[in-house]
């Protein structure tokens, strides 16, 4: 059920990305990284439909992270690209190109190899503040640097990728907070969770992540942002899960080598499919 819920979450997140990109791309460039961007987007019905898909994905991700390790759930979210391609094919009334199918096969093979070798297992409960403080000390400055790079005029061409990296980092940090909140609800109930700091930290991280992601969508084509978002999020999540939350991941020399190979194959597939013309077709089409 953890795998099923994670795949369902990936489906909704993929739909959210293609729906939100269309509205964000129409926003003025000067609103990048400004809260007014979100205010403007809230007036777009298509964008709000994307937010509804985001919330549906979050509910499924919340359940999955409450019952399974982050180092299993978050890598499975890269399968969202596999769902986005058929959406684009339907929108464009085209067949999926052979190159995109090769990319999809690489994602499946790489993801299967990584998870099959790593065999992620549960770690310690994400209840204390030490792990969050440590993660924030790395995630926040790194995301800030990526965001500052995006605003530099000499690097205007790299704005969307830099913002996507920043959003991916904060997505990974927010996923850890989702897991922490889910564990509180699962083991102590909603009232105890509402009296704890994790849900409120999640709201702040979620708002920052939303602004960064929409700014990345606004700054350029979906192909400039979605692949990096898709790659960076699970990498950060696995690092937090394996290093800070002590989730069980195979770490013998042979296992690490195969995990790296699997991750590399998966990343290559993401980069291929993330630049598919079908993604742009799906984000430019009117929803049925």
C-alpha positions as CSV (number, residue, x, y, z in Angstrom):
1,X,0.0,0.0,0.0
2,X,2.9,2.4,0.6
3,X,4.1,1.9,-3.0
4,X,0.5,2.3,-4.3
5,X,0.0,5.5,-2.4
6,X,3.3,6.9,-3.5
7,X,2.6,6.2,-7.1
8,X,-0.9,7.8,-6.7
9,X,0.8,10.8,-5.2
10,X,3.2,10.9,-8.2
11,X,0.3,10.9,-10.6
12,X,-1.4,13.9,-8.9
13,X,1.9,15.8,-8.6
14,X,2.5,15.3,-12.3
15,X,-0.9,16.7,-13.2
16,X,-0.4,19.6,-10.8
17,X,2.9,20.5,-12.5
18,X,1.6,20.6,-16.0
19,X,-1.5,22.6,-14.9
20,X,0.4,25.1,-12.8
21,X,3.1,25.7,-15.4
22,X,0.6,27.1,-18.0
23,X,-0.7,29.8,-15.7
24,X,2.7,30.6,-14.1
25,X,4.3,31.0,-17.5
26,X,1.9,33.8,-18.3
27,X,2.8,35.9,-15.2
28,X,5.0,39.0,-15.6
29,X,8.8,38.3,-15.2
30,X,9.1,41.0,-12.5
31,X,6.9,39.0,-10.1
32,X,9.4,36.1,-9.9
33,X,10.1,35.1,-6.3
34,X,7.5,37.7,-5.1
35,X,4.4,36.8,-3.1
36,X,2.4,38.8,-5.6
37,X,3.0,36.0,-8.1
38,X,0.9,33.6,-5.9
39,X,-1.7,36.3,-5.5
40,X,-2.0,36.6,-9.3
41,X,-2.1,32.8,-9.8
42,X,-4.9,32.4,-7.3
43,X,-7.1,34.1,-9.9
44,X,-6.5,31.4,-12.5
45,X,-9.0,28.5,-12.4
46,X,-6.5,26.2,-14.2
47,X,-3.8,26.9,-11.6
48,X,-6.3,26.3,-8.8
49,X,-7.1,22.9,-10.4
50,X,-3.4,22.2,-10.2
51,X,-3.4,23.2,-6.5
52,X,-6.3,20.7,-6.0
53,X,-4.2,18.0,-7.7
54,X,-1.3,19.1,-5.4
55,X,-3.4,18.6,-2.3
56,X,-4.6,15.2,-3.5
57,X,-1.0,14.2,-4.0
58,X,-0.1,15.5,-0.6
59,X,-2.8,13.4,1.1
60,X,-1.5,10.3,-0.5
61,X,2.1,11.2,0.2
62,X,1.2,11.9,3.9
63,X,-0.3,8.4,4.2
64,X,2.7,6.8,2.5
65,X,5.3,8.6,4.6
66,X,3.3,7.8,7.7
67,X,3.7,4.1,6.9
68,X,6.9,3.8,5.0
69,X,10.5,5.3,5.0
70,X,11.1,8.6,3.2
71,X,14.0,6.9,1.2
72,X,11.4,4.6,-0.4
73,X,8.5,7.0,-0.9
74,X,10.3,10.0,-2.3
75,X,12.2,8.2,-5.1
76,X,8.9,6.7,-6.2
77,X,7.6,10.2,-6.9
78,X,9.9,10.4,-10.0
79,X,7.4,8.1,-11.7
80,X,5.3,11.2,-12.1
81,X,7.0,11.8,-15.4
82,X,5.8,8.4,-16.6
83,X,2.2,9.7,-16.0
84,X,2.9,13.1,-17.5
85,X,3.9,11.7,-20.9
86,X,0.5,10.0,-21.6
87,X,-1.2,13.3,-20.5
88,X,0.9,15.2,-23.1
89,X,0.2,12.6,-25.8
90,X,-3.6,12.9,-25.2
91,X,-3.4,16.7,-25.2
92,X,-1.4,16.8,-28.4
93,X,-3.2,13.8,-29.9
94,X,0.1,12.2,-30.8
95,X,1.8,9.0,-30.1
96,X,4.6,8.9,-27.5
97,X,7.9,9.2,-29.4
98,X,10.4,6.3,-29.3
99,X,12.9,8.5,-27.5
100,X,10.5,9.3,-24.7
101,X,9.7,5.6,-24.3
102,X,13.5,4.9,-24.0
103,X,13.6,7.6,-21.3
104,X,10.6,6.0,-19.5
105,X,12.3,2.6,-19.6
106,X,15.5,4.1,-18.1
107,X,13.4,5.6,-15.3
108,X,11.8,2.3,-14.5
109,X,15.0,0.3,-14.7
110,X,17.1,2.8,-12.7
111,X,14.4,3.2,-10.0
112,X,13.9,-0.5,-9.8
113,X,17.7,-1.1,-9.5
114,X,18.1,1.6,-6.9
115,X,15.2,0.5,-4.6
116,X,15.9,-3.2,-5.2
117,X,19.5,-2.9,-4.0
118,X,18.9,-0.2,-1.3
119,X,15.9,-2.0,0.3
120,X,15.0,1.1,2.4
121,X,13.8,0.4,5.9
122,X,12.3,2.4,8.7
123,X,14.6,4.7,10.8
124,X,14.1,6.6,14.0
125,X,11.0,8.8,14.5
126,X,11.4,12.3,13.2
127,X,10.2,13.8,16.5
128,X,13.2,15.8,17.8
129,X,14.4,19.2,16.6
130,X,18.0,18.2,16.0
131,X,17.5,16.6,12.6
132,X,15.3,19.5,11.5
133,X,17.8,22.1,12.6
134,X,20.6,20.2,10.9
135,X,18.6,19.8,7.7
136,X,17.5,23.5,7.7
137,X,21.1,24.6,8.2
138,X,22.0,22.9,4.9
139,X,18.7,23.3,2.9
140,X,17.9,26.9,3.6
141,X,21.3,28.4,2.6
142,X,21.6,26.2,-0.4
143,X,18.1,27.1,-1.6
144,X,18.9,30.7,-0.9
145,X,22.1,30.5,-3.0
146,X,20.2,28.9,-5.9
147,X,17.5,31.5,-5.6
148,X,20.1,34.3,-5.7
149,X,21.7,32.8,-8.7
150,X,18.4,32.9,-10.4
151,X,18.0,36.6,-9.9
152,X,21.4,37.5,-11.3
153,X,21.0,39.2,-14.7
154,X,24.2,37.7,-16.2
155,X,22.7,34.3,-15.5
156,X,19.2,35.0,-16.8
157,X,19.3,31.9,-18.9
158,X,19.8,29.7,-15.8
159,X,16.9,31.3,-13.9
160,X,14.4,28.4,-14.2
161,X,17.0,25.6,-13.5
162,X,18.4,27.5,-10.5
163,X,14.9,28.1,-9.1
164,X,14.0,24.4,-9.8
165,X,17.1,23.3,-7.8
166,X,16.1,25.6,-4.9
167,X,12.5,24.2,-5.0
168,X,13.8,20.6,-5.1
169,X,15.9,21.2,-2.0
170,X,12.9,22.7,-0.1
171,X,10.6,19.9,-1.4
172,X,13.0,17.4,0.2
173,X,13.1,19.2,3.5
174,X,9.3,19.6,3.4
175,X,8.9,15.9,2.8
176,X,10.8,15.2,6.0
177,X,8.3,17.5,7.8
178,X,5.4,15.7,6.2
179,X,6.8,12.4,7.5
180,X,7.3,13.9,11.0
181,X,3.7,15.2,11.0
182,X,2.3,11.9,9.7
183,X,4.1,9.9,12.4
184,X,2.7,12.3,15.1
185,X,-0.8,11.8,13.8
186,X,-0.4,8.0,13.4
187,X,1.0,7.4,16.9
188,X,-0.4,10.3,19.0
189,X,-3.5,11.6,17.3
190,X,-4.4,14.9,15.6
191,X,-4.6,17.0,18.8
192,X,-1.1,16.1,19.9
193,X,0.1,16.9,16.3
194,X,-1.5,20.3,16.4
195,X,0.2,21.0,19.7
196,X,3.6,20.2,18.2
197,X,5.9,22.4,16.0
198,X,6.2,20.1,13.0
199,X,2.9,21.0,11.3
200,X,3.6,24.7,11.5
201,X,7.1,24.3,10.2
202,X,5.6,22.3,7.3
203,X,3.2,25.1,6.5
204,X,6.1,27.6,6.3
205,X,8.3,25.2,4.2
206,X,5.3,24.5,2.0
207,X,4.7,28.1,1.3
208,X,8.4,28.8,0.5
209,X,8.4,25.7,-1.8
210,X,5.3,26.7,-3.6
211,X,6.7,30.2,-4.3
212,X,10.0,28.7,-5.6
213,X,8.3,26.1,-7.7
214,X,5.9,28.6,-9.3
215,X,8.7,31.0,-9.9
216,X,10.6,28.2,-11.7
217,X,7.6,27.5,-13.9
218,X,7.2,31.2,-14.5
219,X,10.8,31.7,-15.5
220,X,10.9,29.3,-18.5
221,X,9.7,26.2,-20.3
222,X,8.7,23.2,-18.3
223,X,11.7,21.3,-19.6
224,X,14.0,23.8,-17.8
225,X,12.5,23.1,-14.4
226,X,10.6,19.8,-14.1
227,X,13.6,17.5,-14.7
228,X,15.7,19.2,-12.0
229,X,12.8,19.3,-9.6
230,X,12.2,15.6,-10.2
231,X,15.9,14.7,-9.5
232,X,16.8,17.0,-6.6
233,X,13.8,16.2,-4.4
234,X,14.5,12.5,-4.0
235,X,18.2,13.0,-3.7
236,X,17.7,15.5,-0.8
237,X,15.0,13.2,0.7
238,X,17.3,10.1,0.6
239,X,20.1,12.1,2.2
240,X,17.9,13.3,5.0
241,X,16.4,9.9,5.5
242,X,19.6,8.0,5.4
243,X,21.9,10.4,7.3
244,X,19.7,12.3,9.7
245,X,16.8,9.9,10.3
246,X,19.0,6.7,10.2
247,X,16.7,4.9,7.7
248,X,18.0,1.5,6.8
249,X,19.7,1.6,3.3
250,X,22.2,-1.0,2.1
251,X,25.6,0.5,2.3
252,X,28.2,-2.2,1.4
253,X,30.6,-1.2,-1.3
254,X,28.8,-3.3,-4.0
255,X,25.4,-2.0,-2.9
256,X,26.5,1.6,-3.1
257,X,28.0,1.1,-6.5
258,X,24.8,-0.5,-7.8
259,X,22.7,2.3,-6.2
260,X,24.8,4.9,-7.9
261,X,24.4,3.1,-11.2
262,X,20.6,2.9,-10.7
263,X,20.4,6.5,-9.7
264,X,22.4,7.5,-12.8
265,X,20.2,5.5,-15.2
266,X,17.1,7.0,-13.6
267,X,18.5,10.5,-13.8
268,X,19.3,10.0,-17.5
269,X,15.7,8.9,-18.1
270,X,14.4,11.9,-16.2
271,X,16.5,14.3,-18.3
272,X,15.3,12.7,-21.5
273,X,11.6,12.7,-20.6
274,X,11.7,16.0,-18.8
275,X,12.6,17.6,-22.1
276,X,9.8,15.9,-24.0
277,X,7.7,18.1,-26.3
278,X,4.7,16.2,-24.9
279,X,5.2,17.9,-21.5
280,X,4.9,21.3,-23.1
281,X,1.9,20.1,-25.0
282,X,0.1,19.0,-21.8
283,X,0.9,22.3,-20.0
284,X,-0.3,24.3,-23.0
285,X,-3.6,22.5,-23.6
286,X,-6.9,23.4,-22.2
287,X,-8.1,20.8,-19.6
288,X,-11.0,18.6,-20.7
